[in-house]
Amino acid sequence: MAVEELQSIIKRCQILEEQDFKEEDFGLFQLAGQRCLDEGHIDQLFEIIQNEKNKVSTIVLCNPKELLLGLLELIEEPSGKQISPVILLLLRPLQTVIQKLRHNRAYSVGLALSTLWSQLSVLPVPYTQGQMQADEYGLCQCCEALVEFTKPFVEEVTGDEENSVENEKLKDELLKFCFKSLKCPLLTAQFLEPPEQADTDPLRRFAAEIIGFLSAIGYPFPKVIFNHGRKKKTWDYLEFEEEEDKQLSDSMASLAYLVFVQGISIDQLPMVLSPSYLLQFNMGHIEVLLQRTEESVLSKGLDLLENSLLRTEDSSLLHQCLEIKSFLTVPQGLVKVMTLCPIETLRKKSLALLQLYINKLDSQGKYTLFRCLLNTSNHSGVEAFIIQNIKNQIDMSLKGTPNKWFTGPQLVSLLHLVLFLPEGAETDLLQNSDRIMASLNLLRYLVIKDNENDNQTGLWTELEKIENNFLKPLHTGLNMSKAHYEAEIKNSQEVQKSKDLCSVTVGGEEIPNMPPEMQLKVLHSALFTFDLIESVLARVEELIEIKTKSTSDENMR
């Protein structure tokens, strides 16, 4: 019924002269079109509007301004899977209407792009190659169509040699649209691998077009991206400035990824820029990406960091870089991904990148980062990883040219962060077992490699403090912990005889309703951990005794 009604209205309008069209005619046309959408007759509506015989009637049913608003209302109405068919249906008429406008063209283009982007931003972004090919919600098709919709207005800006006020306004609207598109859908878009499939990736093509638009309207990415964060911006449009805090950081991070990792328009980059400068430039964008929780965005942050680090020589990154906020927040972000991200591949990649980052720092930078992560990570496994790195740096220093940051007084200060129990004998040894084992292994290494008379590491002058703050409380804690778990095992064995479910306290937390057999496994595993710690502790104390006795004997001679 709605389709027939629309056809009837159009036929009646075809016999009218343009000056005879009335506002009521457009109202009837819009109402009939909306009914077609409501009843799901999208294909029929598309055929009617695209029919060459009907184009004049549908475009001049009213003045262009009224038709523009009417078309935008139609675009705003649908939701879900209806969004893309309606956009694809109305983009060409919308473009034609705007081109017929003689005044406020920039405002109309901005209004149209904003409306279209708002609708597209709610569509799911396809993640896998299969989803991209299926394009169930039509996002990829809409992005391609949106490029064709925008091109004439970009060409209008580039062709205006007079650079009029209206032209500048249009340029601002296009700039806003480009940055919105960089954030959505391009920030969360997953691009096809391997690179040779890039030409078949519709979202990557969309990204290339958006970056091309930026260059065409006078904002090539080096100009935009290298001025981000400076007090003097490269744009002056007030509304754009107001939106900066909300979206510009995400847009810039997305742009950096597209250029440096995907290689889009990278040939525009000045060749004279040093790897350390590019790393410094990208760290702020990496920080933004690692603050997000979406897998695709986190993955982009890791890829951008890897790309930037691989350009940089080992030990070439000066410690002064750590005075820049992002050079500390990025490794802390890696720690969060390593410890909290549910995706194993991202956790492993974060660990590898943290090691790569450490390798790029100079000695003082490594030292500073180690102190920072020991104080902030709050994770036994991460602390064990840092302690192993400290051991490696000490080993290189003792075997090669002595390094003041990993020998003598500087190292002593670091050792006091490592060789202690956070809560003394009350420390949860099971929860902190990784850190404790790494600390004991470091101490064992120092006792073996550094003679008391040489005392290059400062260990021997600090031995009494280490014994009081670490070794003695560890002994006490082990005795307490083993007694607790042995009592739990005895209790569990008694419960097992009664064949009831029971609860067990592990690491200070009660795990309820655990079958007795499983409970016993957990408890015995904990005891095994304590036995392992105890055996290494005994070996360390034995080595200390041997070394001090040997030194004492030598001094007696």
C-alpha positions as CSV (number, residue, x, y, z in Angstrom):
1,M,0.0,0.0,0.0
2,A,2.8,2.4,0.9
3,V,4.7,1.7,-2.3
4,E,1.6,2.4,-4.4
5,E,0.9,5.6,-2.5
6,L,4.5,6.8,-3.2
7,Q,4.3,6.0,-6.9
8,S,1.0,7.8,-7.1
9,I,2.4,11.0,-5.5
10,I,5.4,10.9,-7.8
11,K,3.3,10.5,-11.0
12,R,1.1,13.4,-10.0
13,C,4.2,15.6,-9.4
14,Q,5.7,14.6,-12.8
15,I,3.0,16.6,-14.6
16,L,3.6,19.8,-12.5
17,E,5.9,22.6,-13.3
18,E,8.7,23.2,-10.7
19,Q,7.1,26.5,-9.6
20,D,3.8,24.7,-8.9
21,F,5.3,22.3,-6.2
22,K,4.0,23.0,-2.8
23,E,5.3,22.2,0.7
24,E,2.4,19.8,1.2
25,D,3.6,17.8,-1.8
26,F,6.9,17.2,-0.1
27,G,5.2,16.4,3.2
28,L,3.1,13.7,1.4
29,F,6.2,12.4,-0.4
30,Q,8.2,12.2,2.9
31,L,5.4,10.5,4.7
32,A,4.9,7.9,2.0
33,G,8.6,7.2,1.9
34,Q,8.8,6.8,5.6
35,R,5.9,4.3,5.4
36,C,7.9,2.3,2.8
37,L,10.8,2.1,5.2
38,D,8.5,1.2,8.2
39,E,6.9,-1.6,6.2
40,G,10.3,-2.9,5.0
41,H,9.9,-2.0,1.3
42,I,13.4,-0.7,1.0
43,D,14.2,-2.3,-2.3
44,Q,11.1,-1.0,-3.9
45,L,11.8,2.5,-2.5
46,F,15.3,2.3,-3.9
47,E,14.0,1.4,-7.4
48,I,11.5,4.3,-7.4
49,I,14.1,6.9,-6.4
50,Q,16.8,5.6,-8.7
51,N,14.4,5.5,-11.7
52,E,15.6,8.1,-14.1
53,K,12.0,9.1,-14.9
54,N,11.4,9.9,-11.2
55,K,14.7,11.7,-10.4
56,V,13.5,15.2,-11.3
57,S,10.3,14.7,-9.3
58,T,12.0,13.4,-6.2
59,I,14.7,16.0,-6.1
60,V,12.6,19.1,-6.7
61,L,9.4,18.2,-4.7
62,C,10.4,21.1,-2.5
63,N,13.2,23.5,-2.1
64,P,16.6,21.8,-1.5
65,K,16.9,23.0,2.1
66,E,13.6,21.3,3.1
67,L,14.5,18.2,1.1
68,L,17.9,18.0,2.8
69,L,16.3,18.1,6.2
70,G,13.7,15.5,5.1
71,L,16.3,13.2,3.8
72,L,18.4,13.5,6.9
73,E,15.3,12.6,9.0
74,L,14.8,9.5,6.9
75,I,18.5,8.6,7.4
76,E,18.2,9.0,11.2
77,E,15.0,6.9,11.6
78,P,16.2,3.3,11.0
79,S,18.2,1.1,13.4
80,G,20.2,-2.2,13.2
81,K,20.4,-3.9,9.9
82,Q,18.1,-1.2,8.3
83,I,20.7,1.5,8.7
84,S,22.9,0.6,5.8
85,P,20.2,0.0,3.1
86,V,18.6,3.4,3.9
87,I,22.0,5.2,3.7
88,L,22.9,3.5,0.4
89,L,19.5,4.4,-0.9
90,L,19.6,8.1,0.0
91,L,23.3,9.0,-0.4
92,R,23.0,9.9,-4.1
93,P,19.8,12.1,-3.7
94,L,21.4,13.7,-0.6
95,Q,24.5,14.6,-2.6
96,T,22.5,16.0,-5.4
97,V,20.4,18.1,-3.0
98,I,23.4,19.6,-1.3
99,Q,25.0,20.4,-4.6
100,K,21.9,22.4,-5.6
101,L,22.2,24.6,-2.4
102,R,23.5,28.0,-3.1
103,H,24.0,29.2,0.5
104,N,25.4,27.6,3.7
105,R,26.8,24.7,1.7
106,A,29.5,24.0,4.3
107,Y,26.9,23.8,7.1
108,S,24.8,21.4,5.0
109,V,27.7,19.2,4.2
110,G,28.7,19.1,7.9
111,L,25.2,18.3,9.0
112,A,24.9,15.5,6.4
113,L,28.3,14.0,7.3
114,S,27.6,14.2,11.0
115,T,24.2,12.5,10.6
116,L,25.7,9.8,8.4
117,W,28.6,9.2,10.8
118,S,26.3,9.0,13.8
119,Q,24.3,6.2,12.2
120,L,27.4,4.3,10.9
121,S,29.1,4.6,14.3
122,V,26.5,2.3,15.9
123,L,27.1,-0.5,13.4
124,P,29.3,-3.4,14.5
125,V,32.7,-3.3,12.9
126,P,33.6,-6.6,11.1
127,Y,36.5,-8.2,12.8
128,T,37.4,-11.4,10.8
129,Q,37.9,-11.8,7.1
130,G,34.7,-13.8,6.9
131,Q,32.7,-11.1,8.7
132,M,34.2,-8.5,6.3
133,Q,33.2,-10.5,3.3
134,A,29.7,-11.1,4.6
135,D,29.3,-7.5,5.6
136,E,26.2,-8.4,7.5
137,Y,25.4,-4.9,8.6
138,G,26.6,-3.2,5.4
139,L,29.3,-1.1,7.1
140,C,31.9,-1.8,4.4
141,Q,29.5,-0.9,1.6
142,C,28.5,2.3,3.4
143,C,32.2,3.4,3.9
144,E,32.8,3.0,0.2
145,A,29.7,4.9,-0.7
146,L,30.5,7.6,1.8
147,V,33.8,8.2,0.1
148,E,32.0,8.7,-3.2
149,F,29.6,11.0,-1.5
150,T,32.4,13.1,0.0
151,K,34.7,13.4,-3.1
152,P,32.8,16.2,-4.8
153,F,33.0,18.4,-1.7
154,V,36.8,17.7,-1.3
155,E,37.3,18.6,-5.0
156,E,35.3,21.8,-4.4
157,V,37.7,22.8,-1.6
158,T,40.8,22.0,-3.6
159,G,39.5,23.8,-6.7
160,D,38.7,27.1,-4.9
161,E,41.8,29.2,-5.6
162,E,40.3,32.2,-3.9
163,N,40.1,30.4,-0.6
164,S,36.8,32.0,0.4
165,V,35.3,32.1,3.9
166,E,32.7,29.5,2.8
167,N,35.5,27.4,1.5
168,E,37.3,27.5,4.8
169,K,34.2,26.5,6.6
170,L,33.7,23.5,4.2
171,K,37.3,22.5,4.8
172,D,36.7,22.5,8.6
173,E,33.6,20.3,8.2
174,L,35.6,17.8,6.0
175,L,38.4,17.9,8.6
176,K,36.0,17.0,11.4
177,F,34.5,14.2,9.3
178,C,38.0,12.7,8.6
179,F,38.9,12.7,12.3
180,K,35.6,11.2,13.2
181,S,36.2,8.4,10.7
182,L,39.7,7.8,12.0
183,K,38.1,7.1,15.4
184,C,35.1,5.1,14.1
185,P,35.2,2.8,12.4
186,L,38.9,2.8,11.7
187,L,40.2,2.7,15.3
188,T,38.6,-0.6,16.0
189,A,38.8,-2.0,12.5
190,Q,41.0,-5.1,12.1
191,F,42.9,-5.1,8.8
192,L,43.5,-8.1,6.7
193,E,46.7,-10.0,6.8
194,P,49.0,-10.7,4.9
195,P,49.8,-7.2,3.4
196,E,49.3,-8.5,-0.2
197,Q,45.5,-8.7,0.6
198,A,45.4,-5.1,1.5
199,D,43.9,-4.0,-1.8
200,T,40.9,-6.3,-1.1
201,D,40.3,-4.9,2.3
202,P,37.4,-2.3,2.1
203,L,38.2,-0.7,5.5
204,R,41.9,-0.3,4.6
205,R,40.8,1.3,1.3
206,F,38.5,3.6,3.3
207,A,41.4,4.5,5.6
208,A,43.6,5.4,2.6
209,E,40.8,7.6,1.2
210,I,40.4,9.4,4.5
211,I,44.1,10.1,4.7
212,G,44.0,11.2,1.1
213,F,41.2,13.6,1.9
214,L,43.3,15.1,4.7
215,S,46.1,15.8,2.3
216,A,43.8,17.2,-0.4
217,I,42.2,19.8,1.9
218,G,45.6,21.0,3.1
219,Y,46.3,18.7,6.1
220,P,48.8,16.1,5.1
221,F,49.4,13.7,7.9
222,P,52.9,15.0,8.9
223,K,51.4,18.5,9.4
224,V,48.5,17.2,11.4
225,I,50.3,14.5,13.4
226,F,53.5,16.3,14.3
227,N,51.5,19.4,15.6
228,H,49.3,17.3,17.8
229,G,49.8,18.3,21.5
230,R,51.5,21.6,20.7
231,K,50.0,24.8,22.1
232,K,49.5,26.3,18.6
233,K,47.2,24.0,16.5
234,T,47.1,23.7,12.8
235,W,43.4,24.3,12.8
236,D,41.4,27.2,14.2
237,Y,37.8,26.0,14.0
238,L,36.3,26.5,17.5
239,E,33.9,23.5,17.5
240,F,36.7,21.2,16.5
241,E,38.8,22.5,19.4
242,E,36.0,21.8,21.8
243,E,35.7,18.2,20.5
244,E,39.5,17.6,20.8
245,D,39.5,16.1,24.3
246,K,36.7,13.8,23.5
247,Q,38.0,12.3,20.3
248,L,41.1,13.8,18.9
249,S,43.6,11.6,20.9
250,D,41.9,8.4,19.6
251,S,41.8,9.8,16.1
252,M,45.5,10.7,16.2
253,A,46.5,7.3,17.6
254,S,44.5,5.6,14.8
255,L,46.2,7.8,12.2
256,A,49.7,7.0,13.6
257,Y,48.9,3.2,13.4
258,L,47.6,3.5,9.8
259,V,50.7,5.4,8.7
260,F,53.5,3.6,10.6
261,V,52.1,0.0,10.8
262,Q,49.9,-0.2,7.7
263,G,52.2,2.0,5.7
264,I,49.4,4.2,4.3
265,S,51.0,7.4,2.8
266,I,54.2,6.7,4.7
267,D,56.1,8.1,1.7
268,Q,55.0,11.6,2.9
269,L,57.2,11.1,6.0
270,P,60.4,13.1,6.1
271,M,63.4,10.7,5.8
272,V,65.6,12.7,8.1
273,L,63.6,11.8,11.3
274,S,65.6,9.6,13.7
275,P,64.2,6.4,15.1
276,S,64.3,7.8,18.7
277,Y,62.3,10.8,17.6
278,L,59.7,8.6,15.9
279,L,59.5,6.5,19.0
280,Q,59.1,9.5,21.2
281,F,56.4,10.8,18.9
282,N,54.5,7.6,18.9
283,M,54.6,6.8,22.6
284,G,51.7,9.1,23.4
285,H,49.6,7.4,20.7
286,I,50.6,4.0,22.0
287,E,49.6,5.1,25.5
288,V,46.1,6.0,24.2
289,L,45.7,2.6,22.4
290,L,46.8,0.6,25.5
291,Q,44.3,2.3,27.7
292,R,41.5,0.7,25.6
293,T,40.1,-2.8,26.3
294,E,39.0,-3.9,22.8
295,E,41.2,-6.6,21.5
296,S,41.7,-4.9,18.1
297,V,42.7,-1.6,19.6
298,L,45.1,-3.2,22.2
299,S,46.6,-5.2,19.3
300,K,47.2,-1.9,17.4
301,G,48.9,-0.4,20.4
302,L,51.3,-3.4,20.6
303,D,51.9,-3.4,16.9
304,L,52.7,0.4,16.9
305,L,55.1,-0.1,19.8
306,E,56.8,-3.0,18.2
307,N,57.2,-1.1,14.9
308,S,58.7,1.9,16.7
309,L,61.1,-0.2,18.9
310,L,62.4,-2.3,16.1
311,R,63.7,0.9,14.4
312,T,65.7,1.8,17.5
313,E,69.2,0.5,18.5
314,D,69.7,-1.4,21.7
315,S,70.7,0.8,24.7
316,S,70.3,3.9,22.6
317,L,67.3,5.4,24.3
318,L,68.5,8.0,26.8
319,H,67.2,7.9,30.4
320,Q,65.9,11.5,30.0
321,C,63.1,10.0,27.9
322,L,61.6,8.6,31.1
323,E,60.9,12.1,32.2
324,I,58.2,12.1,29.5
325,K,55.0,10.7,31.0
326,S,54.2,8.2,28.3
327,F,57.7,6.5,28.6
328,L,56.6,5.2,32.0
329,T,52.9,4.8,31.4
330,V,53.4,2.6,28.3
331,P,55.5,-0.1,30.1
332,Q,52.9,0.1,33.0
333,G,50.2,-0.4,30.3
334,L,52.1,-3.5,29.0
335,V,52.1,-4.8,32.6
336,K,48.3,-4.4,32.7
337,V,47.9,-6.3,29.4
338,M,50.3,-9.0,30.6
339,T,48.4,-9.6,33.9
340,L,44.8,-8.7,33.1
341,C,44.1,-9.3,29.4
342,P,42.1,-12.6,28.8
343,I,43.8,-13.1,25.4
344,E,46.9,-15.2,25.7
345,T,48.5,-14.0,22.4
346,L,48.3,-10.4,23.6
347,R,49.7,-11.3,27.0
348,K,52.7,-13.0,25.5
349,K,53.3,-10.2,23.0
350,S,53.2,-7.6,25.8
351,L,55.8,-9.6,27.8
352,A,58.1,-9.7,24.7
353,L,57.6,-6.0,24.0
354,L,58.4,-5.1,27.6
355,Q,61.7,-7.0,27.3
356,L,62.3,-5.3,23.9
357,Y,61.6,-1.9,25.5
358,I,64.0,-2.6,28.4
359,N,66.7,-3.5,25.9
360,K,66.4,-0.2,24.1
361,L,67.1,1.9,27.3
362,D,70.5,3.0,28.4
363,S,71.8,1.7,31.8
364,Q,70.3,4.5,33.9
365,G,67.0,4.2,32.0
366,K,66.9,0.5,32.8
367,Y,67.7,1.2,36.4
368,T,64.9,3.8,36.6
369,L,62.3,1.6,34.9
370,F,63.2,-1.3,37.2
371,R,62.6,0.8,40.3
372,C,59.3,2.1,38.9
373,L,57.9,-1.3,38.0
374,L,59.0,-2.9,41.2
375,N,57.0,-0.2,43.0
376,T,53.9,-0.2,40.8
377,S,53.3,-3.6,39.3
378,N,51.8,-5.3,42.3
379,H,52.2,-8.7,40.6
380,S,54.6,-11.4,41.7
381,G,55.3,-12.7,38.2
382,V,56.1,-9.3,36.8
383,E,58.4,-8.5,39.8
384,A,60.2,-11.9,39.2
385,F,60.6,-10.8,35.5
386,I,62.1,-7.5,36.6
387,I,64.4,-9.2,39.2
388,Q,65.7,-11.5,36.5
389,N,66.5,-8.5,34.3
390,I,68.4,-6.9,37.2
391,K,70.4,-10.1,37.6
392,N,71.2,-10.0,33.8
393,Q,72.4,-6.4,34.1
394,I,74.6,-7.2,37.1
395,D,76.1,-10.1,35.3
396,M,77.0,-8.0,32.3
397,S,78.5,-5.4,34.6
398,L,80.7,-7.9,36.5
399,K,81.9,-9.6,33.3
400,G,82.6,-6.5,31.3
401,T,83.1,-2.8,32.1
402,P,81.7,-2.0,35.5
403,N,78.4,-0.1,35.3
404,K,77.8,2.3,38.2
405,W,74.0,1.7,38.0
406,F,74.4,-2.1,38.6
407,T,77.3,-2.1,41.0
408,G,78.1,-0.3,44.3
409,P,75.8,2.2,46.1
410,Q,73.2,2.5,43.2
411,L,72.8,-1.3,43.1
412,V,72.5,-1.5,46.9
413,S,69.5,0.9,46.8
414,L,67.9,-1.4,44.2
415,L,68.7,-4.6,46.2
416,H,66.8,-3.2,49.2
417,L,63.7,-3.0,47.0
418,V,64.2,-6.6,45.9
419,L,65.5,-8.5,49.0
420,F,62.7,-7.8,51.4
421,L,59.2,-9.1,52.3
422,P,56.5,-6.5,51.9
423,E,54.7,-7.5,55.1
424,G,57.6,-9.3,56.9
425,A,56.9,-12.8,58.2
426,E,53.1,-12.2,57.6
427,T,53.7,-11.9,53.8
428,D,51.5,-14.3,51.8
429,L,54.4,-16.6,50.6
430,L,52.2,-18.5,48.1
431,Q,51.0,-15.3,46.4
432,N,54.5,-13.9,46.3
433,S,56.3,-17.2,45.5
434,D,57.5,-16.1,42.0
435,R,59.1,-12.9,43.4
436,I,60.6,-14.7,46.4
437,M,62.2,-17.4,44.2
438,A,63.6,-14.8,41.8
439,S,65.0,-12.8,44.8
440,L,66.7,-15.9,46.3
441,N,68.2,-16.8,42.9
442,L,69.5,-13.3,42.6
443,L,71.0,-13.4,46.1
444,R,72.6,-16.8,45.4
445,Y,74.1,-15.4,42.2
446,L,75.6,-12.4,44.1
447,V,77.0,-14.6,46.8
448,I,78.7,-16.8,44.2
449,K,80.0,-14.2,41.8
450,D,81.0,-11.3,44.2
451,N,83.8,-12.0,46.7
452,E,83.6,-10.4,50.0
453,N,87.0,-8.7,49.6
454,D,86.0,-7.3,46.2
455,N,82.4,-6.4,47.2
456,Q,81.7,-4.9,43.8
457,T,78.0,-5.2,44.3
458,G,77.9,-3.9,47.8
459,L,76.2,-7.1,49.0
460,W,78.6,-7.9,51.8
461,T,78.4,-4.6,53.5
462,E,74.6,-4.9,53.4
463,L,74.4,-8.5,54.4
464,E,73.2,-7.9,57.9
465,K,70.3,-5.7,56.7
466,I,69.4,-8.4,54.1
467,E,69.4,-11.1,56.7
468,N,67.1,-9.0,59.0
469,N,64.7,-7.8,56.3
470,F,64.6,-10.8,54.1
471,L,66.1,-14.1,55.2
472,K,65.0,-14.2,58.9
473,P,61.4,-13.1,58.2
474,L,61.3,-15.7,55.3
475,H,62.3,-18.4,57.7
476,T,59.5,-17.4,60.1
477,G,57.0,-17.1,57.3
478,L,57.8,-20.5,55.9
479,N,57.4,-22.1,59.3
480,M,54.0,-20.4,59.8
481,S,52.8,-21.2,56.3
482,K,53.8,-24.8,56.4
483,A,52.1,-25.3,59.8
484,H,48.9,-23.7,58.4
485,Y,48.8,-25.9,55.3
486,E,49.8,-29.1,57.1
487,A,46.8,-28.4,59.5
488,E,44.6,-27.8,56.4
489,I,45.7,-31.2,54.9
490,K,44.9,-33.0,58.2
491,N,41.5,-31.4,58.2
492,S,40.9,-32.2,54.6
493,Q,41.8,-35.9,55.2
494,E,39.3,-36.1,58.0
495,V,36.6,-34.5,55.9
496,Q,37.5,-37.0,53.1
497,K,36.7,-39.8,55.4
498,S,33.2,-38.4,55.9
499,K,32.9,-37.8,52.1
500,D,31.6,-34.2,52.5
501,L,32.3,-31.1,50.5
502,C,34.6,-28.7,52.2
503,S,36.2,-25.3,51.9
504,V,39.9,-24.5,51.8
505,T,41.8,-21.2,52.4
506,V,44.5,-20.6,49.8
507,G,46.4,-17.4,49.6
508,G,44.1,-15.8,52.1
509,E,41.0,-16.5,50.1
510,E,38.4,-19.2,50.8
511,I,37.6,-21.5,48.0
512,P,34.2,-23.1,48.9
513,N,32.7,-26.5,48.1
514,M,35.8,-28.1,46.8
515,P,35.9,-31.9,46.6
516,P,38.3,-33.3,49.2
517,E,40.5,-34.9,46.5
518,M,41.0,-31.6,44.7
519,Q,41.6,-29.8,48.0
520,L,44.4,-32.1,48.9
521,K,46.1,-31.6,45.5
522,V,46.0,-27.8,46.1
523,L,47.3,-28.1,49.6
524,H,50.1,-30.4,48.6
525,S,51.1,-28.2,45.7
526,A,51.4,-25.3,48.2
527,L,53.6,-27.3,50.5
528,F,55.8,-28.3,47.5
529,T,56.2,-24.6,46.7
530,F,57.2,-23.9,50.3
531,D,59.7,-26.8,50.3
532,L,61.2,-25.4,47.1
533,I,61.7,-22.0,48.6
534,E,63.1,-23.5,51.7
535,S,65.7,-25.6,49.8
536,V,66.9,-22.5,47.9
537,L,67.0,-20.5,51.1
538,A,69.1,-23.2,52.8
539,R,71.5,-23.2,49.9
540,V,71.9,-19.4,49.9
541,E,72.6,-19.4,53.7
542,E,75.1,-22.3,53.2
543,L,76.9,-20.3,50.5
544,I,77.0,-17.2,52.6
545,E,78.5,-19.2,55.5
546,I,81.1,-20.8,53.2
547,K,82.1,-17.4,51.6
548,T,82.4,-15.5,55.0
549,K,84.4,-18.4,56.5
550,S,86.7,-18.5,53.5
551,T,87.2,-14.7,53.6
552,S,87.8,-14.9,57.4
553,D,90.4,-17.6,56.9
554,E,92.2,-15.6,54.2
555,N,92.4,-12.5,56.5
556,M,93.8,-14.6,59.3
557,R,96.8,-15.7,57.2
